[in-house]
């Protein structure tokens, strides 16, 4: 799954000029494609024992995931820009800037990049489905 999402990240990517051909400027040290792919495919490090710990590590990331679950359950998620997403999820306007790339790479959100990037909850996300099932089971057990 990560490789499909990673491939999606590189579709339509703009080639970056490192400035090597401009007199008086040193080339920028840009990461190669493999470095970027490994960073996207491994969003949490060895210090995190589970994906749930990684999600809950920061309140902002957890709120974006929680909002995704609620939006998914609403039945018809819409595309939002980062500001609209921040308002809807109840996070600062800077929070989506920090976390959307990795949440898109995990398949939790879809991205539509036409001018300003817009994001929508991925209705086909296996991660969201698993989290929704876990939440439902926890709620059912809490009733007893």
C-alpha positions as protocol buffer text, in pm:
chain_id: "A"
residue {
  index: 1
  type: UNK
  ca { x: 0 y: 0 z: 0 }
}
residue {
  index: 2
  type: UNK
  ca { x: 277 y: 246 z: 87 }
}
residue {
  index: 3
  type: UNK
  ca { x: 440 y: 199 z: -251 }
}
residue {
  index: 4
  type: UNK
  ca { x: 114 y: 286 z: -433 }
}
residue {
  index: 5
  type: UNK
  ca { x: 79 y: 600 z: -221 }
}
residue {
  index: 6
  type: UNK
  ca { x: 446 y: 684 z: -266 }
}
residue {
  index: 7
  type: UNK
  ca { x: 410 y: 651 z: -642 }
}
residue {
  index: 8
  type: UNK
  ca { x: 113 y: 886 z: -624 }
}
residue {
  index: 9
  type: UNK
  ca { x: 331 y: 1139 z: -442 }
}
residue {
  index: 10
  type: UNK
  ca { x: 578 y: 1147 z: -731 }
}
residue {
  index: 11
  type: UNK
  ca { x: 318 y: 1169 z: -1009 }
}
residue {
  index: 12
  type: UNK
  ca { x: 316 y: 1519 z: -1148 }
}
residue {
  index: 13
  type: UNK
  ca { x: 616 y: 1618 z: -939 }
}
residue {
  index: 14
  type: UNK
  ca { x: 808 y: 1917 z: -1068 }
}
residue {
  index: 15
  type: UNK
  ca { x: 1173 y: 1857 z: -1145 }
}
residue {
  index: 16
  type: UNK
  ca { x: 1384 y: 2076 z: -918 }
}
residue {
  index: 17
  type: UNK
  ca { x: 1677 y: 2275 z: -1053 }
}
residue {
  index: 18
  type: UNK
  ca { x: 1962 y: 2250 z: -803 }
}
residue {
  index: 19
  type: UNK
  ca { x: 2121 y: 2573 z: -928 }
}
residue {
  index: 20
  type: UNK
  ca { x: 2448 y: 2405 z: -1033 }
}
residue {
  index: 21
  type: UNK
  ca { x: 2458 y: 2590 z: -1366 }
}
residue {
  index: 22
  type: UNK
  ca { x: 2432 y: 2940 z: -1213 }
}
residue {
  index: 23
  type: UNK
  ca { x: 2771 y: 3113 z: -1161 }
}
residue {
  index: 24
  type: UNK
  ca { x: 2843 y: 3192 z: -797 }
}
residue {
  index: 25
  type: UNK
  ca { x: 2593 y: 2943 z: -657 }
}
residue {
  index: 26
  type: UNK
  ca { x: 2677 y: 2603 z: -517 }
}
residue {
  index: 27
  type: UNK
  ca { x: 2442 y: 2316 z: -601 }
}
residue {
  index: 28
  type: UNK
  ca { x: 2182 y: 2244 z: -334 }
}
residue {
  index: 29
  type: UNK
  ca { x: 2209 y: 1910 z: -161 }
}
residue {
  index: 30
  type: UNK
  ca { x: 1875 y: 1760 z: -262 }
}
residue {
  index: 31
  type: UNK
  ca { x: 1767 y: 1419 z: -133 }
}
residue {
  index: 32
  type: UNK
  ca { x: 1755 y: 1154 z: -399 }
}
residue {
  index: 33
  type: UNK
  ca { x: 1431 y: 976 z: -480 }
}
residue {
  index: 34
  type: UNK
  ca { x: 1522 y: 669 z: -272 }
}
residue {
  index: 35
  type: UNK
  ca { x: 1578 y: 881 z: 41 }
}
residue {
  index: 36
  type: UNK
  ca { x: 1240 y: 1045 z: -5 }
}
residue {
  index: 37
  type: UNK
  ca { x: 1067 y: 712 z: -67 }
}
residue {
  index: 38
  type: UNK
  ca { x: 1212 y: 554 z: 248 }
}
residue {
  index: 39
  type: UNK
  ca { x: 1106 y: 856 z: 455 }
}
residue {
  index: 40
  type: UNK
  ca { x: 751 y: 830 z: 324 }
}
residue {
  index: 41
  type: UNK
  ca { x: 730 y: 453 z: 354 }
}
residue {
  index: 42
  type: UNK
  ca { x: 858 y: 455 z: 714 }
}
residue {
  index: 43
  type: UNK
  ca { x: 665 y: 735 z: 884 }
}
residue {
  index: 44
  type: UNK
  ca { x: 743 y: 618 z: 1233 }
}
residue {
  index: 45
  type: UNK
  ca { x: 1078 y: 513 z: 1370 }
}
residue {
  index: 46
  type: UNK
  ca { x: 1194 y: 226 z: 1590 }
}
residue {
  index: 47
  type: UNK
  ca { x: 1128 y: 435 z: 1901 }
}
residue {
  index: 48
  type: UNK
  ca { x: 755 y: 388 z: 1836 }
}
residue {
  index: 49
  type: UNK
  ca { x: 635 y: 40 z: 1918 }
}
residue {
  index: 50
  type: UNK
  ca { x: 306 y: 55 z: 1733 }
}
residue {
  index: 51
  type: UNK
  ca { x: 132 y: 260 z: 1469 }
}
residue {
  index: 52
  type: UNK
  ca { x: -122 y: 367 z: 1733 }
}
residue {
  index: 53
  type: UNK
  ca { x: 159 y: 514 z: 1943 }
}
residue {
  index: 54
  type: UNK
  ca { x: 285 y: 701 z: 1638 }
}
residue {
  index: 55
  type: UNK
  ca { x: -65 y: 839 z: 1566 }
}
residue {
  index: 56
  type: UNK
  ca { x: -117 y: 951 z: 1922 }
}
residue {
  index: 57
  type: UNK
  ca { x: 231 y: 1096 z: 1968 }
}
residue {
  index: 58
  type: UNK
  ca { x: 105 y: 1447 z: 1893 }
}
residue {
  index: 59
  type: UNK
  ca { x: -237 y: 1590 z: 1961 }
}
residue {
  index: 60
  type: UNK
  ca { x: -254 y: 1756 z: 1619 }
}
residue {
  index: 61
  type: UNK
  ca { x: -189 y: 1433 z: 1425 }
}
residue {
  index: 62
  type: UNK
  ca { x: -438 y: 1247 z: 1643 }
}
residue {
  index: 63
  type: UNK
  ca { x: -705 y: 1512 z: 1585 }
}
residue {
  index: 64
  type: UNK
  ca { x: -656 y: 1492 z: 1208 }
}
residue {
  index: 65
  type: UNK
  ca { x: -696 y: 1113 z: 1224 }
}
residue {
  index: 66
  type: UNK
  ca { x: -997 y: 1142 z: 1457 }
}
residue {
  index: 67
  type: UNK
  ca { x: -1154 y: 1394 z: 1222 }
}
residue {
  index: 68
  type: UNK
  ca { x: -1089 y: 1157 z: 931 }
}
residue {
  index: 69
  type: UNK
  ca { x: -1281 y: 883 z: 1116 }
}
residue {
  index: 70
  type: UNK
  ca { x: -1575 y: 1115 z: 1183 }
}
residue {
  index: 71
  type: UNK
  ca { x: -1574 y: 1249 z: 828 }
}
residue {
  index: 72
  type: UNK
  ca { x: -1563 y: 894 z: 690 }
}
residue {
  index: 73
  type: UNK
  ca { x: -1863 y: 798 z: 902 }
}
residue {
  index: 74
  type: UNK
  ca { x: -2055 y: 1102 z: 772 }
}
residue {
  index: 75
  type: UNK
  ca { x: -2070 y: 921 z: 439 }
}
residue {
  index: 76
  type: UNK
  ca { x: -1962 y: 1185 z: 190 }
}
residue {
  index: 77
  type: UNK
  ca { x: -1625 y: 1349 z: 270 }
}
residue {
  index: 78
  type: UNK
  ca { x: -1544 y: 1662 z: 68 }
}
residue {
  index: 79
  type: UNK
  ca { x: -1214 y: 1811 z: -48 }
}
residue {
  index: 80
  type: UNK
  ca { x: -1082 y: 2086 z: 180 }
}
residue {
  index: 81
  type: UNK
  ca { x: -773 y: 2305 z: 169 }
}
residue {
  index: 82
  type: UNK
  ca { x: -542 y: 2294 z: 470 }
}
residue {
  index: 83
  type: UNK
  ca { x: -709 y: 2593 z: 640 }
}
residue {
  index: 84
  type: UNK
  ca { x: -1056 y: 2444 z: 600 }
}
residue {
  index: 85
  type: UNK
  ca { x: -929 y: 2108 z: 722 }
}
residue {
  index: 86
  type: UNK
  ca { x: -769 y: 2272 z: 1026 }
}
residue {
  index: 87
  type: UNK
  ca { x: -1095 y: 2449 z: 1113 }
}
residue {
  index: 88
  type: UNK
  ca { x: -1303 y: 2133 z: 1066 }
}
residue {
  index: 89
  type: UNK
  ca { x: -1062 y: 1918 z: 1272 }
}
residue {
  index: 90
  type: UNK
  ca { x: -1023 y: 2178 z: 1547 }
}
residue {
  index: 91
  type: UNK
  ca { x: -647 y: 2219 z: 1508 }
}
residue {
  index: 92
  type: UNK
  ca { x: -420 y: 2515 z: 1437 }
}
residue {
  index: 93
  type: UNK
  ca { x: -373 y: 2623 z: 1079 }
}
residue {
  index: 94
  type: UNK
  ca { x: -12 y: 2501 z: 1098 }
}
residue {
  index: 95
  type: UNK
  ca { x: -101 y: 2144 z: 1199 }
}
residue {
  index: 96
  type: UNK
  ca { x: -203 y: 2021 z: 851 }
}
residue {
  index: 97
  type: UNK
  ca { x: 123 y: 2165 z: 714 }
}
residue {
  index: 98
  type: UNK
  ca { x: 313 y: 1935 z: 949 }
}
residue {
  index: 99
  type: UNK
  ca { x: 121 y: 1613 z: 901 }
}
residue {
  index: 100
  type: UNK
  ca { x: -70 y: 1596 z: 572 }
}
residue {
  index: 101
  type: UNK
  ca { x: 217 y: 1458 z: 364 }
}
residue {
  index: 102
  type: UNK
  ca { x: 254 y: 1155 z: 589 }
}
residue {
  index: 103
  type: UNK
  ca { x: -123 y: 1107 z: 629 }
}
residue {
  index: 104
  type: UNK
  ca { x: -161 y: 1112 z: 249 }
}
residue {
  index: 105
  type: UNK
  ca { x: 129 y: 866 z: 216 }
}
residue {
  index: 106
  type: UNK
  ca { x: -46 y: 632 z: 460 }
}
residue {
  index: 107
  type: UNK
  ca { x: -363 y: 652 z: 253 }
}
residue {
  index: 108
  type: UNK
  ca { x: -573 y: 820 z: 522 }
}
residue {
  index: 109
  type: UNK
  ca { x: -632 y: 1128 z: 307 }
}
residue {
  index: 110
  type: UNK
  ca { x: -645 y: 1176 z: -71 }
}
residue {
  index: 111
  type: UNK
  ca { x: -480 y: 1483 z: -220 }
}
residue {
  index: 112
  type: UNK
  ca { x: -595 y: 1679 z: -522 }
}
residue {
  index: 113
  type: UNK
  ca { x: -326 y: 1922 z: -632 }
}
residue {
  index: 114
  type: UNK
  ca { x: -474 y: 2180 z: -865 }
}
residue {
  index: 115
  type: UNK
  ca { x: -329 y: 2515 z: -764 }
}
residue {
  index: 116
  type: UNK
  ca { x: -389 y: 2490 z: -389 }
}
residue {
  index: 117
  type: UNK
  ca { x: -374 y: 2133 z: -261 }
}
residue {
  index: 118
  type: UNK
  ca { x: -702 y: 2003 z: -129 }
}
residue {
  index: 119
  type: UNK
  ca { x: -753 y: 1695 z: 86 }
}
residue {
  index: 120
  type: UNK
  ca { x: -1037 y: 1450 z: 139 }
}
residue {
  index: 121
  type: UNK
  ca { x: -1067 y: 1149 z: 363 }
}
residue {
  index: 122
  type: UNK
  ca { x: -984 y: 836 z: 165 }
}
residue {
  index: 123
  type: UNK
  ca { x: -1301 y: 625 z: 180 }
}
residue {
  index: 124
  type: UNK
  ca { x: -1099 y: 317 z: 82 }
}
residue {
  index: 125
  type: UNK
  ca { x: -837 y: 353 z: 357 }
}
residue {
  index: 126
  type: UNK
  ca { x: -771 y: 18 z: 524 }
}
residue {
  index: 127
  type: UNK
  ca { x: -612 y: 200 z: 817 }
}
residue {
  index: 128
  type: UNK
  ca { x: -925 y: 407 z: 880 }
}
residue {
  index: 129
  type: UNK
  ca { x: -1145 y: 100 z: 848 }
}
residue {
  index: 130
  type: UNK
  ca { x: -931 y: -84 z: 1102 }
}
residue {
  index: 131
  type: UNK
  ca { x: -937 y: 213 z: 1341 }
}
residue {
  index: 132
  type: UNK
  ca { x: -1316 y: 244 z: 1302 }
}
residue {
  index: 133
  type: UNK
  ca { x: -1359 y: -128 z: 1378 }
}
residue {
  index: 134
  type: UNK
  ca { x: -1131 y: -99 z: 1681 }
}
residue {
  index: 135
  type: UNK
  ca { x: -1327 y: 202 z: 1809 }
}
residue {
  index: 136
  type: UNK
  ca { x: -1656 y: 19 z: 1762 }
}
residue {
  index: 137
  type: UNK
  ca { x: -1531 y: -286 z: 1952 }
}
residue {
  index: 138
  type: UNK
  ca { x: -1401 y: -70 z: 2236 }
}
residue {
  index: 139
  type: UNK
  ca { x: -1734 y: 113 z: 2260 }
}
residue {
  index: 140
  type: UNK
  ca { x: -1927 y: -217 z: 2265 }
}
residue {
  index: 141
  type: UNK
  ca { x: -1706 y: -359 z: 2539 }
}
residue {
  index: 142
  type: UNK
  ca { x: -1734 y: -38 z: 2743 }
}
residue {
  index: 143
  type: UNK
  ca { x: -2115 y: -86 z: 2754 }
}
residue {
  index: 144
  type: UNK
  ca { x: -2084 y: -412 z: 2950 }
}
